[in-house]
Amino acid sequence: MAIAHKLYPVNRGVRVDLFASYQKLLQQGWQPDASQARAVMRLQSLANALQSDLHIPPKGLWLYGPPGRGKSQLLDMFMEQLPVPNKRRVHFHAFMAELHRRINAMPPAPLEARHKPDLMARLAEEISAEATVLGFDEFYLTNLPDAMFLGRLMQALFKQGTVVVATSNWALPDLFQGGLNRDRFLPLLRLLEANLDPIDLGNGLDFRQHGKGMAGEGGSTYILTRAGESADAQLAVLFEENANGPTVPVPSFLHARKAKGTALWATFSELCDKPLGRQEYQQLVTSYQTIVIEGIPKLTASEADSALRLATLVDIIYEHRRRLVISAAVPPHQVCVAGAAAEVFQRTTSRLIELTNSQNLSGA
């Protein structure tokens, strides 16, 4: 790792006690878990290192394991307590979208110059000045150009002394597994392995699926419809119950069934079969407190794009703690079980169960 001769700007008078915070979570219903306890110990050690009079950056951490293992909550706990004024916790896909916007806004930045080392250094200096500690939630890459771009940026960030803590469903060696031209992805993997210590949270309960939800807003509902039946009546009642305040206009990119107050009602096809991306979903979720998704089907392998859009939308709803009302033809764990999106959708399944308590499904 490159040496960064800098003293980390932390409040050394503030004591970080992640063990005490973890004990509070246990008292609130979390089950004692050896993997989580080890992760808390490693996070505490990193917090201690950042509070010491060091001039060499400590290695960051890579928290990985299947959905529902508390990775995001442990990251939140660490970032909230760390007495560093310039720290940032961000969902990884939101960070990547932001990077592309920043690159496009950097004059002159012609297309052929966007990946030059001097541009990466400039961008890394800006980001490092904003945050000496970066927390990435749900680190996952499927796009090779993004991986190559990120590799150059991360190399510059680590040289600046930036410390990274990331969560992921995958161990580092498994990222981009089976992707085309994976050999071109390996430099980023080696860089991450050199600068982040792995913490395996793979063994234990999925707390979301065992009724120990750790985030999300109350009042979300998952309605299971039977063949030939409609959930319109139930959806209408739930929609009206949450249609409060002045009506937020529906953005021009979406043809929705209706909007009233801060509630939006749209079909699965309107939301996920159209070429919408994270930016559009972010706009919807920040505009509406309640989102009704009507008619989620059992997705086939050929509908991977729609499944990934649904996964992105659910991620953003989860991040913003919005209320979600769904009608679907199958339970969450059966929505996407085949095709390229099936593995990614495991997290979505877990989050749908947590958000809607859909182990006890409401029938139409």
VOBA-1610 file (N, C-alpha, C; in pm, whole numbers, padded with zeros to 5 digits, always signed):
BEGIN
Met+00084-00119+00000Met+00000+00000+00000Met+00088+00124+00000Ala+00051+00225-00076Ala+00129+00348-00078Ala+00116+00421+00055Ile+00225+00487+00095Ile+00224+00561+00221Ile+00169+00700+00196Ala+00071+00738+00274Ala+00015+00872+00266Ala+00056+00947+00392His+00140+01048+00379His+00189+01119+00496His+00085+01223+00538Lys-00009+01178+00617Lys-00118+01266+00661Lys-00167+01215+00795Leu-00214+01305+00877Leu-00274+01268+01005Leu-00424+01270+00985Tyr-00490+01161+01018Tyr-00633+01154+00992Tyr-00708+01249+01084Pro-00798+01332+01028Pro-00868+01433+01108Pro-00981+01371+01188Val-00949+01318+01307Val-01051+01257+01392Val-01055+01329+01525Asn-01167+01319+01592Asn-01182+01372+01727Asn-01134+01265+01824Arg-01014+01282+01875Arg-00956+01179+01961Arg-01014+01180+02102Gly-01098+01280+02132Gly-01163+01283+02262Gly-01292+01204+02267Val-01338+01157+02152Val-01462+01079+02144Val-01428+00931+02142Arg-01485+00856+02235Arg-01456+00713+02244Arg-01556+00635+02159Val-01505+00557+02067Val-01588+00470+01985Val-01601+00335+02054Asp-01724+00292+02080Asp-01746+00162+02145Asp-01849+00084+02064Leu-01802+00016+01961Leu-01892-00060+01876Leu-01948-00182+01946Phe-01874-00235+02044Phe-01923-00352+02118Phe-02050-00316+02196Ala-02051-00196+02256Ala-02170-00153+02330Ala-02289-00136+02235Ser-02263-00082+02117Ser-02371-00065+02019Ser-02424-00200+01973Tyr-02334-00296+01955Tyr-02376-00430+01913Tyr-02459-00497+02023Gln-02421-00476+02148Gln-02499-00532+02258Gln-02641-00475+02260Lys-02655-00347+02226Lys-02788-00287+02219Lys-02873-00354+02111Leu-02808-00386+01998Leu-02880-00455+01891Leu-02926-00593+01936Leu-02842-00661+02013Leu-02880-00792+02067Leu-03000-00779+02160Gln-03000-00672+02239Gln-03112-00650+02331Gln-03241-00617+02255Gln-03226-00562+02133Gln-03342-00526+02053Gln-03394-00641+01968Gly-03329-00758+01974Gly-03382-00873+01903Gly-03286-00945+01811Trp-03168-00887+01786Trp-03069-00962+01708Trp-03028-01086+01787Gln-02996-01193+01715Gln-02949-01315+01778Gln-02797-01313+01789Pro-02741-01361+01901Pro-02594-01367+01913Pro-02535-01443+01795Asp-02431-01387+01737Asp-02378-01442+01613Asp-02226-01425+01614Ala-02153-01535+01606Ala-02007-01530+01617Ala-01944-01453+01502Ser-01997-01470+01381Ser-01940-01399+01266Ser-01958-01248+01280Gln-02075-01207+01326Gln-02098-01065+01347Gln-02008-01011+01458Ala-01992-01087+01564Ala-01906-01042+01674Ala-01762-01022+01627Arg-01714-01113+01541Arg-01579-01097+01486Arg-01570-00973+01398Ala-01677-00948+01321Ala-01678-00829+01236Ala-01675-00702+01320Val-01751-00700+01429Val-01751-00584+01518Val-01611-00561+01576Met-01544-00670+01612Met-01408-00659+01666Met-01314-00596+01563Arg-01325-00639+01437Arg-01238-00584+01333Arg-01271-00437+01303Leu-01400-00405+01303Leu-01440-00266+01283Leu-01391-00178+01398Gln-01398-00231+01520Gln-01347-00156+01635Gln-01197-00132+01622Ser-01124-00233+01579Ser-00979-00218+01561Ser-00948-00111+01457Leu-01026-00108+01350Leu-01005-00006+01248Leu-01035+00133+01303Ala-01145+00145+01378Ala-01177+00274+01439Ala-01065+00319+01532Asn-01010+00227+01610Asn-00899+00261+01699Asn-00778+00308+01620Ala-00749+00239+01509Ala-00634+00277+01427Ala-00651+00417+01368Leu-00772+00448+01326Leu-00798+00579+01268Leu-00792+00689+01372Gln-00813+00654+01500Gln-00805+00753+01607Gln-00665+00766+01665Ser-00573+00683+01621Ser-00435+00692+01671Ser-00359+00797+01591Asp-00241+00832+01640Asp-00160+00934+01573Asp-00080+00871+01459Leu-00152+00822+01361Leu-00083+00751+01253Leu-00064+00842+01132His+00036+00809+01055His+00062+00879+00930His+00055+00783+00812Ile+00032+00656+00840Ile+00019+00556+00735Ile-00123+00501+00742Pro-00196+00501+00633Pro-00336+00457+00638Pro-00348+00310+00674Pro-00439+00276+00764Pro-00464+00133+00791Pro-00539+00071+00674Lys-00533-00061+00666Lys-00610-00130+00562Lys-00759-00119+00593Gly-00838-00107+00489Gly-00981-00105+00505Gly-01036-00246+00522Leu-01168-00260+00513Leu-01233-00389+00538Leu-01334-00419+00428Trp-01346-00548+00398Trp-01443-00599+00301Trp-01535-00696+00374Leu-01656-00652+00409Leu-01753-00735+00479Leu-01840-00806+00376Tyr-01834-00939+00373Tyr-01908-01009+00270Tyr-01986-01127+00330Gly-02093-01163+00260Gly-02178-01273+00302Gly-02312-01261+00234Pro-02400-01359+00249Pro-02529-01358+00181Pro-02621-01249+00237Pro-02732-01221+00168Pro-02825-01119+00216Pro-02877-01150+00356Gly-02908-01043+00429Gly-02970-01058+00559Gly-02876-01088+00674Arg-02745-01073+00654Arg-02649-01106+00759Arg-02607-00985+00840Gly-02668-00869+00814Gly-02639-00751+00894Gly-02523-00667+00845Lys-02477-00690+00723Lys-02360-00617+00673Lys-02384-00467+00668Ser-02497-00427+00610Ser-02526-00285+00595Ser-02541-00218+00731Gln-02604-00289+00825Gln-02624-00230+00957Gln-02492-00215+01033Leu-02402-00311+01018Leu-02271-00299+01081Leu-02192-00184+01020Leu-02201-00168+00889Leu-02135-00055+00824Leu-02192+00076+00875Asp-02325+00085+00885Asp-02388+00207+00936Asp-02342+00237+01078Met-02336+00135+01161Met-02294+00153+01300Met-02152+00210+01306Phe-02064+00155+01225Phe-01925+00200+01220Phe-01916+00345+01170Met-01982+00374+01060Met-01972+00508+01001Met-02035+00614+01090Glu-02146+00580+01156Glu-02213+00677+01242Glu-02127+00713+01362Gln-02057+00616+01419Gln-01981+00642+01541Gln-01841+00697+01515Leu-01787+00673+01397Leu-01650+00716+01368Leu-01641+00868+01373Pro-01560+00924+01464Pro-01555+01070+01480Pro-01464+01137+01377Val-01493+01113+01251Val-01419+01172+01141Val-01511+01272+01070Pro-01473+01398+01062Pro-01563+01496+01002Pro-01588+01472+00853Asn-01484+01428+00782Asn-01501+01406+00638Asn-01502+01256+00608Lys-01618+01198+00634Lys-01643+01056+00605Lys-01769+01048+00521Arg-01785+00937+00452Arg-01904+00925+00367Arg-01946+00781+00354Arg-02073+00755+00375Arg-02133+00623+00353Arg-02226+00637+00234Val-02210+00551+00133Val-02288+00566+00010Val-02314+00428-00050His-02432+00412-00109His-02459+00289-00184His-02368+00288-00306Phe-02308+00173-00334Phe-02204+00167-00437Phe-02256+00209-00574His-02376+00167-00611His-02427+00202-00743His-02455+00352-00753Ala-02498+00414-00643Ala-02516+00559-00643Ala-02382+00629-00660Phe-02278+00575-00598Phe-02144+00632-00612Phe-02096+00624-00757Met-02119+00511-00823Met-02076+00496-00962Met-02152+00594-01053Ala-02281+00610-01030Ala-02358+00705-01110Ala-02306+00847-01088Glu-02272+00878-00965Glu-02216+01010-00934Glu-02082+01031-01003Leu-01998+00927-01006Leu-01868+00939-01072Leu-01885+00975-01220His-01978+00909-01285His-02000+00939-01427His-02047+01083-01446Arg-02132+01132-01356Arg-02177+01271-01366Arg-02059+01366-01345Arg-01972+01335-01249Arg-01859+01423-01221Arg-01760+01424-01338Ile-01739+01308-01396Ile-01649+01302-01512Ile-01705+01386-01626Asn-01834+01373-01651Asn-01896+01448-01759Asn-01894+01598-01734Ala-01890+01638-01606Ala-01893+01780-01571Ala-01753+01842-01561Met-01649+01763-01580Met-01512+01814-01566Met-01463+01865-01702Pro-01460+01996-01721Pro-01414+02048-01849Pro-01262+02037-01860Pro-01209+02017-01982Pro-01284+01990-02104Pro-01327+01844-02112Ala-01252+01754-02050Ala-01286+01611-02041Ala-01344+01553-02170Pro-01273+01565-02282Pro-01321+01496-02402Pro-01320+01346-02380Leu-01401+01277-02457Leu-01418+01133-02436Leu-01286+01058-02436Glu-01196+01094-02528Glu-01071+01020-02538Glu-00977+01046-02421Ala-01006+01148-02337Ala-00916+01180-02225Ala-00971+01139-02091Arg-01090+01080-02088Arg-01157+01058-01960Arg-01089+00955-01873His-01012+00866-01928His-00949+00763-01847His-00799+00786-01832Lys-00751+00906-01865Lys-00609+00935-01850Lys-00574+00947-01702Pro-00451+00909-01665Pro-00412+00910-01524Pro-00429+01046-01457Asp-00399+01158-01530Asp-00408+01288-01466Asp-00552+01321-01427Leu-00647+01278-01509Leu-00788+01300-01477Leu-00829+01216-01357Met-00783+01092-01350Met-00813+01007-01235Met-00754+01067-01108Ala-00633+01124-01119Ala-00569+01185-01002Ala-00648+01306-00954Arg-00695+01386-01049Arg-00776+01504-01013Arg-00903+01462-00941Leu-00970+01363-00997Leu-01095+01317-00936Leu-01069+01255-00799Ala-00962+01180-00787Ala-00928+01118-00659Ala-00896+01224-00554Glu-00827+01331-00594Glu-00797+01440-00500Glu-00926+01503-00449Glu-01022+01524-00538Glu-01149+01583-00497Glu-01222+01492-00398Ile-01230+01364-00432Ile-01304+01270-00347Ile-01234+01252-00213Ser-01101+01243-00215Ser-01025+01226-00091Ser-01038+01347-00001Ala-01048+01467-00060Ala-01067+01587+00021Ala-01205+01588+00086Glu-01302+01527+00020Glu-01438+01522+00073Glu-01453+01414+00179Ala-01379+01304+00165Ala-01394+01191+00258Ala-01264+01113+00267Thr-01204+01113+00386Thr-01085+01029+00406Thr-01124+00885+00437Val-01250+00865+00478Val-01303+00730+00501Val-01429+00715+00417Leu-01429+00616+00329Leu-01543+00589+00242Leu-01607+00456+00280Gly-01738+00456+00301Gly-01812+00333+00326Gly-01900+00301+00207Phe-01871+00192+00137Phe-01950+00150+00021Phe-02043+00036+00062Asp-02173+00057+00046Asp-02269-00050+00073Asp-02304-00120-00057Glu-02299-00254-00054Glu-02339-00339-00166Glu-02253-00318-00289Phe-02126-00343-00271Phe-02028-00333-00379Phe-02050-00449-00476Tyr-02081-00415-00600Tyr-02102-00519-00701Tyr-02085-00458-00838Leu-02010-00525-00925Leu-01984-00477-01060Leu-02021-00583-01162Thr-02091-00541-01266Thr-02119-00631-01378Thr-02066-00573-01508Asn-02021-00449-01503Asn-01983-00376-01623Asn-01832-00363-01629Leu-01769-00423-01730Leu-01624-00422-01740Leu-01566-00282-01756Pro-01621-00194-01841Pro-01567-00058-01848Pro-01570+00013-01713Asp-01679-00006-01636Asp-01685+00053-01502Asp-01575-00003-01413Ala-01550-00133-01424Ala-01446-00196-01342Ala-01309-00140-01374Met-01280-00121-01501Met-01150-00068-01541Met-01135+00078-01497Phe-01242+00155-01514Phe-01242+00294-01469Phe-01224+00302-01318Leu-01298+00218-01246Leu-01291+00220-01100Leu-01153+00178-01051Gly-01091+00084-01120Gly-00958+00040-01079Gly-00858+00154-01079Arg-00861+00236-01184Arg-00768+00350-01190Arg-00800+00452-01081Leu-00930+00475-01059Leu-00968+00571-00955Leu-00930+00522-00817Met-00959+00395-00786Met-00929+00342-00654Met-00778+00342-00627Gln-00700+00314-00729Gln-00555+00318-00712Gln-00511+00458-00670Ala-00569+00560-00734Ala-00536+00698-00697Ala-00588+00733-00558Leu-00706+00684-00523Leu-00761+00711-00389Leu-00674+00649-00281Phe-00632+00525-00301Phe-00547+00460-00200Phe-00414+00534-00186Lys-00361+00587-00295Lys-00238+00666-00287Lys-00260+00794-00208Gln-00383+00846-00213Gln-00417+00965-00135Gln-00436+00932+00013Gly-00441+00803+00047Gly-00459+00763+00186Gly-00602+00738+00225Thr-00693+00732+00129Thr-00833+00706+00159Thr-00851+00563+00212Val-00928+00550+00319Val-00958+00419+00378Val-01099+00380+00336Val-01114+00257+00289Val-01242+00209+00236Val-01293+00093+00321Val-01421+00099+00357Val-01492-00014+00417Val-01609-00044+00325Ala-01620-00168+00281Ala-01723-00204+00183Ala-01799-00328+00228Thr-01926-00335+00189Thr-02005-00457+00208Thr-02036-00516+00071Ser-02051-00647+00067Ser-02083-00713-00060Ser-02142-00850-00030Asn-02219-00901-00123Asn-02266-01039-00112Asn-02159-01139-00153Trp-02051-01091-00210Trp-01950-01179-00267Trp-01813-01158-00203Ala-01740-01267-00185Ala-01599-01257-00151Ala-01525-01194-00268Leu-01415-01127-00240Leu-01344-01058-00348Leu-01309-01149-00466Pro-01258-01270-00443Pro-01224-01354-00559Pro-01344-01393-00644Asp-01466-01378-00590Asp-01586-01419-00663Asp-01650-01306-00742Leu-01601-01183-00725Leu-01658-01072-00799Leu-01637-01093-00948Phe-01741-01063-01025Phe-01734-01071-01171Phe-01703-01212-01218Gln-01730-01311-01133Gln-01701-01450-01168Gln-01784-01491-01289Gly-01719-01549-01388Gly-01790-01592-01507Gly-01815-01483-01609Gly-01773-01359-01578Gly-01792-01250-01673Gly-01696-01259-01790Leu-01737-01199-01902Leu-01650-01198-02019Leu-01526-01114-01992Asn-01413-01157-02044Asn-01287-01084-02028Asn-01253-01059-01882Arg-01279-01158-01798Arg-01257-01139-01655Arg-01111-01109-01623Asp-01019-01150-01708Asp-00878-01123-01682Asp-00851-00973-01675Arg-00932-00894-01744Arg-00914-00749-01740Arg-00972-00688-01613Phe-01047-00767-01540Phe-01104-00724-01412Phe-01008-00753-01296Leu-00911-00842-01319Leu-00823-00888-01212Leu-00738-00778-01149Pro-00689-00677-01223Pro-00612-00571-01156Pro-00690-00502-01045Leu-00821-00478-01066Leu-00902-00418-00960Leu-00914-00513-00842Leu-00935-00642-00869Leu-00944-00739-00759Leu-00816-00740-00677Arg-00702-00742-00744Arg-00575-00745-00672Arg-00556-00617-00590Leu-00599-00505-00647Leu-00588-00378-00574Leu-00674-00380-00448Leu-00797-00429-00460Leu-00886-00436-00344Leu-00833-00534-00240Glu-00782-00647-00286Glu-00727-00746-00193Glu-00605-00692-00118Ala-00529-00603-00182Ala-00411-00546-00118Ala-00446-00439-00016Asn-00565-00380-00029Asn-00599-00265+00055Asn-00717-00288+00149Leu-00785-00401+00136Leu-00899-00432+00223Leu-00885-00573+00278Asp-00899-00587+00409Asp-00898-00719+00472Asp-01039-00778+00468Pro-01052-00905+00429Pro-01186-00966+00418Pro-01241-01008+00554Ile-01371-00992+00571Ile-01443-01039+00690Ile-01563-01119+00641Asp-01564-01247+00670Asp-01668-01338+00621Asp-01785-01341+00718Leu-01901-01297+00671Leu-02025-01303+00749Leu-02118-01410+00693Gly-02061-01511+00630Gly-02141-01608+00556Gly-02217-01708+00638Asn-02177-01733+00762Asn-02241-01838+00840Asn-02337-01778+00941Gly-02460-01824+00940Gly-02557-01777+01038Gly-02692-01752+00976Leu-02785-01699+01056Leu-02921-01675+01012Leu-02928-01560+00914Asp-03024-01568+00821Asp-03068-01450+00748Asp-03171-01383+00839Phe-03132-01274+00904Phe-03218-01214+01005Phe-03347-01160+00946Arg-03343-01118+00820Arg-03466-01067+00759Arg-03569-01178+00746Gln-03523-01298+00709Gln-03618-01406+00684Gln-03657-01480+00812His-03599-01441+00924His-03637-01501+01051His-03706-01398+01142Gly-03767-01299+01077Gly-03848-01205+01153Gly-03769-01107+01235Lys-03639-01091+01207Lys-03558-00996+01281Lys-03515-00884+01188Gly-03611-00822+01122Gly-03577-00713+01031Gly-03501-00604+01104Met-03402-00549+01036Met-03315-00452+01101Met-03323-00315+01036Ala-03410-00298+00939Ala-03427-00168+00877Ala-03561-00169+00807Gly-03595-00054+00748Gly-03718-00051+00671Gly-03831+00016+00746Glu-03930+00056+00672Glu-04041+00132+00727Glu-04161+00042+00747Gly-04233+00061+00856Gly-04352-00018+00881Gly-04461+00014+00781Gly-04556-00077+00770Gly-04671-00051+00685Gly-04658-00103+00544Ser-04547-00161+00507Ser-04532-00218+00373Ser-04609-00350+00366Thr-04656-00384+00246Thr-04743-00500+00229Thr-04711-00574+00100Tyr-04715-00707+00107Tyr-04695-00793-00011Tyr-04821-00876-00028Ile-04896-00852-00136Ile-05022-00922-00160Ile-04999-01029-00265Leu-05025-01153-00229Leu-05009-01265-00321Leu-05142-01289-00392Thr-05142-01274-00525Thr-05265-01293-00602Thr-05271-01433-00661Arg-05391-01483-00678Arg-05410-01613-00741Arg-05441-01595-00890Ala-05421-01699-00966Ala-05443-01691-01111Ala-05584-01641-01141Gly-05593-01541-01226Gly-05722-01488-01267Gly-05782-01389-01170Glu-05717-01364-01057Glu-05771-01272-00957Glu-05694-01140-00960Ser-05758-01038-00909Ser-05698-00905-00905Ser-05687-00857-00761Ala-05583-00780-00735Ala-05565-00723-00602Ala-05601-00575-00601Asp-05670-00530-00707Asp-05698-00387-00720Asp-05768-00329-00597Ala-05865-00401-00543Ala-05941-00348-00429Ala-05850-00325-00309Gln-05765-00425-00278Gln-05674-00409-00165Gln-05571-00300-00192Leu-05519-00297-00313Leu-05421-00193-00347Leu-05483-00054-00335Ala-05608-00042-00378Ala-05675+00088-00373Ala-05690+00137-00230Val-05727+00045-00139Val-05742+00083+00001Val-05609+00129+00059Leu-05504+00052+00034Leu-05372+00087+00088Leu-05318+00214+00024Phe-05347+00233-00104Phe-05305+00355-00173Phe-05371+00477-00109Glu-05503+00470-00090Glu-05576+00584-00035Glu-05533+00614+00109Glu-05503+00509+00185Glu-05459+00529+00324Glu-05330+00610+00331Asn-05249+00603+00227Asn-05118+00668+00229Asn-05109+00788+00136Ala-05221+00827+00076Ala-05221+00938-00019Ala-05241+01069+00056Asn-05138+01114+00124Asn-05147+01233+00209Asn-05071+01350+00148Gly-05118+01470+00180Gly-05047+01591+00139Gly-05074+01630-00005Pro-05010+01740-00049Pro-05026+01784-00189Pro-04975+01677-00285Thr-05041+01664-00398Thr-05004+01561-00494Thr-04874+01596-00566Val-04784+01500-00569Val-04657+01515-00641Val-04680+01471-00785Pro-04654+01558-00884Pro-04676+01519-01024Pro-04589+01401-01065Val-04643+01316-01150Val-04567+01201-01201Val-04464+01251-01302Pro-04338+01212-01290Pro-04237+01256-01386Pro-04272+01212-01528Ser-04222+01287-01624Ser-04257+01261-01765Ser-04206+01127-01815Phe-04103+01070-01749Phe-04048+00944-01798Phe-04133+00823-01760Leu-04237+00843-01677Leu-04316+00730-01628Leu-04463+00749-01660His-04523+00644-01715His-04669+00640-01733His-04724+00553-01619Ala-04773+00619-01513Ala-04820+00547-01395Ala-04972+00542-01393Arg-05026+00449-01315Arg-05171+00440-01302Arg-05227+00565-01236Lys-05164+00606-01126Lys-05211+00727-01059Lys-05111+00773-00955Ala-05124+00899-00918Ala-05049+00956-00807Ala-05144+01046-00729Lys-05133+01038-00597Lys-05216+01121-00511Lys-05138+01149-00384Gly-05129+01275-00347Gly-05045+01310-00232Gly-04902+01265-00258Thr-04845+01195-00161Thr-04709+01142-00179Thr-04711+00992-00203Ala-04819+00944-00266Ala-04830+00801-00300Ala-04832+00786-00452Leu-04760+00685-00500Leu-04753+00656-00643Leu-04798+00512-00666Trp-04880+00491-00769Trp-04927+00358-00805Trp-04889+00334-00951Ala-04808+00231-00973Ala-04767+00196-01109Ala-04760+00045-01121Thr-04772-00004-01243Thr-04760-00148-01265Thr-04613-00188-01274Phe-04590-00316-01255Phe-04453-00368-01270Phe-04400-00337-01410Ser-04485-00355-01511Ser-04441-00331-01649Ser-04401-00186-01669Glu-04479-00094-01613Glu-04448+00049-01628Glu-04316+00085-01561Leu-04287+00019-01450Leu-04166+00052-01374Leu-04043-00024-01419Cys-04059-00147-01463Cys-03943-00234-01481Cys-03922-00288-01623Asp-04023-00279-01708Asp-04004-00324-01846Asp-03955-00211-01936Lys-03964-00088-01887Lys-03915+00027-01963Lys-03768+00050-01929Pro-03693+00116-02018Pro-03549+00138-01993Pro-03523+00248-01892Leu-03566+00225-01768Leu-03540+00320-01660Leu-03416+00275-01584Gly-03346+00371-01525Gly-03225+00341-01451Gly-03228+00396-01311Arg-03116+00386-01244Arg-03108+00427-01104Arg-03147+00574-01085Gln-03109+00659-01177Gln-03140+00801-01163Gln-03290+00824-01159Glu-03364+00759-01248Glu-03510+00774-01250Glu-03573+00717-01123Tyr-03527+00600-01080Tyr-03581+00540-00959Tyr-03550+00626-00837Gln-03432+00684-00835Gln-03395+00773-00724Gln-03492+00891-00717Gln-03526+00946-00832Gln-03620+01059-00836Gln-03756+01018-00782Leu-03803+00900-00821Leu-03934+00853-00773Leu-03934+00834-00622Val-03831+00770-00571Val-03828+00734-00429Val-03810+00858-00342Thr-03737+00957-00390Thr-03722+01079-00311Thr-03848+01166-00320Ser-03931+01144-00421Ser-04052+01225-00438Ser-04173+01168-00365Tyr-04179+01034-00354Tyr-04298+00968-00298Tyr-04263+00890-00172Gln-04353+00898-00073Gln-04334+00824+00052Gln-04385+00681+00042Thr-04482+00658-00044Thr-04540+00525-00063Thr-04538+00491-00211Ile-04491+00372-00244Ile-04489+00328-00384Ile-04563+00195-00394Val-04665+00192-00478Val-04744+00072-00504Val-04696+00012-00637Ile-04653-00114-00632Ile-04612-00185-00754Ile-04714-00296-00778Glu-04787-00284-00885Glu-04894-00379-00917Glu-04845-00485-01016Gly-04874-00612-00985Gly-04859-00717-01084Gly-04718-00765-01111Ile-04641-00791-01006Ile-04510-00852-01028Ile-04530-00999-01066Pro-04479-01042-01182Pro-04498-01181-01225Pro-04383-01270-01177Lys-04393-01396-01207Lys-04278-01486-01193Lys-04192-01464-01316Leu-04070-01415-01296Leu-03986-01374-01408Leu-03909-01492-01466Thr-03895-01492-01596Thr-03821-01598-01664Thr-03676-01555-01685Ala-03595-01649-01731Ala-03453-01619-01755Ala-03435-01509-01858Ser-03528-01498-01952Ser-03517-01396-02056Ser-03555-01257-02007Glu-03606-01247-01885Glu-03648-01117-01830Glu-03548-01065-01727Ala-03421-01095-01747Ala-03318-01055-01651Ala-03311-00903-01637Asp-03327-00830-01747Asp-03319-00684-01739Asp-03429-00628-01649Ser-03549-00680-01664Ser-03660-00635-01578Ser-03634-00671-01433Ala-03578-00790-01409Ala-03547-00833-01272Ala-03443-00741-01210Leu-03342-00703-01286Leu-03237-00615-01233Leu-03292-00476-01206Arg-03385-00430-01289Arg-03447-00300-01261Arg-03528-00306-01132Leu-03604-00414-01114Leu-03679-00429-00989Leu-03584-00434-00870Ala-03473-00505-00884Ala-03375-00512-00775Ala-03322-00374-00741Thr-03293-00295-00842Thr-03243-00159-00819Thr-03347-00074-00748Leu-03472-00082-00793Leu-03579-00004-00731Leu-03599-00044-00585Val-03601-00173-00557Val-03619-00218-00418Val-03501-00173-00332Asp-03380-00178-00386Asp-03264-00130-00311Asp-03282+00015-00268Ile-03328+00099-00361Ile-03342+00242-00331Ile-03455+00265-00232Ile-03566+00193-00248Ile-03676+00203-00152Ile-03627+00164-00013Tyr-03550+00058-00006Tyr-03494+00010+00121Tyr-03401+00114+00181Glu-03314+00171+00098Glu-03218+00271+00146Glu-03290+00392+00205His-03401+00433+00143His-03472+00554+00185His-03584+00526+00284Arg-03602+00399+00322Arg-03702+00361+00423Arg-03843+00403+00380Arg-03875+00382+00254Arg-04008+00415+00205Arg-04105+00299+00228Arg-04234+00331+00221Arg-04337+00227+00233Arg-04361+00166+00095Leu-04368+00035+00092Leu-04381-00038-00034Leu-04504-00128-00028Val-04589-00119-00129Val-04707-00204-00141Val-04696-00279-00273Ile-04706-00411-00268Ile-04684-00495-00386Ile-04798-00594-00403Ser-04839-00616-00527Ser-04918-00735-00560Ser-04834-00819-00655Ala-04833-00949-00633Ala-04746-01037-00710Ala-04810-01173-00730Ala-04769-01240-00837Ala-04823-01372-00869Ala-04760-01482-00787Val-04642-01456-00731Val-04569-01557-00655Val-04505-01492-00533Pro-04468-01569-00431Pro-04397-01514-00316Pro-04261-01458-00357Pro-04198-01375-00272Pro-04071-01312-00308Pro-03963-01410-00354His-03951-01524-00287His-03843-01616-00320His-03864-01689-00452Gln-03981-01669-00516Gln-04008-01732-00645Gln-04011-01633-00761Val-03993-01505-00732Val-04003-01404-00838Val-03896-01422-00944Cys-03773-01444-00902Cys-03662-01456-00998Cys-03569-01567-00952Val-03581-01682-01014Val-03499-01798-00973Val-03414-01852-01087Ala-03423-01790-01205Ala-03348-01840-01321Ala-03288-01724-01398Gly-03180-01752-01468Gly-03121-01651-01554Gly-03011-01572-01487Ala-02960-01473-01561Ala-02843-01397-01518Ala-02867-01313-01393Ala-02993-01280-01365Ala-03023-01193-01251Ala-03053-01270-01123Ala-03061-01402-01130Ala-03109-01481-01015Ala-03021-01462-00893Glu-02889-01461-00911Glu-02800-01450-00795Glu-02811-01313-00730Val-02811-01209-00813Val-02826-01073-00760Val-02959-01058-00689Phe-03064-01124-00739Phe-03199-01107-00686Phe-03216-01170-00548Gln-03121-01252-00504Gln-03130-01309-00369Gln-03139-01199-00263Arg-03061-01093-00283Arg-03067-00981-00189Arg-03203-00915-00194Thr-03257-00900-00315Thr-03389-00838-00332Thr-03496-00920-00260Thr-03489-01051-00275Thr-03583-01139-00205Thr-03579-01114-00055Ser-03460-01110-00001Ser-03443-01089+00142Ser-03499-00954+00185Arg-03475-00853+00104Arg-03523-00719+00139Arg-03674-00708+00125Leu-03731-00773+00027Leu-03876-00773+00015Leu-03941-00839+00136Ile-03882-00949+00181Ile-03935-01018+00299Ile-03925-00928+00421Glu-03813-00860+00434Glu-03797-00772+00550Glu-03892-00654+00544Leu-03900-00588+00430Leu-03982-00469+00417Leu-04130-00498+00439Thr-04175-00613+00391Thr-04319-00641+00390Thr-04360-00750+00488Asn-04265-00805+00562Asn-04294-00917+00652Asn-04371-01025+00575Ser-04325-01054+00453Ser-04404-01137+00362Ser-04387-01286+00383Gln-04332-01326+00498Gln-04341-01468+00532Gln-04487-01503+00564Asn-04559-01403+00614Asn-04702-01423+00641Asn-04779-01347+00533Leu-04791-01408+00416Leu-04840-01336+00300Leu-04988-01305+00312Ser-05020-01186+00262Ser-05159-01145+00253Ser-05215-01191+00120Gly-05322-01268+00122Gly-05381-01318-00003Gly-05484-01222-00058Ala-05497-01224-00189Ala-05595-01135-00251Ala-05736-01191-00236
//
